[in-house]
């Protein structure tokens, strides 16, 4: 890949991690991951998928959560066996 191709790719994608969340100041990020996942689906249920603040929760859980966890939780939601309420 040439330098110009790499520069072109870097201008298309901005990689960011989840910002500081005062609810989780000195803790393992597992809880932060799960909370953002549930907050996203509660937000979507209440406001719809296109509501901009919901997208922040999705970016945060995609940044914090292992893909295997998200896949498992998605499967549990589809099977209605997810261990938390996602009602707004």
VENCORBEL-V74821 format. One line per field, one symbol per residue. ss: DSSP state (H for helix, E for strand, - for the rest). psi: psi as a letter, one per 20 degrees, with the letter a starting at -180 (. if undefined). A space follows every 50 residues. Layout:
ss = ???
psi = ???
This chain:
ss = --HHHHHHHHHH---------HHH----HHHHHHHHHHHHHHHHHHH--- -HHHHHHHHHHHHH--HHHHHHHHHHHH----------
psi = prhhgghgghhhpopqrqrpoiimgkrqjgggggghghhghggghgiqhi oghhhggghghhhhpqhhgggghgghghjkjpjqpjq.
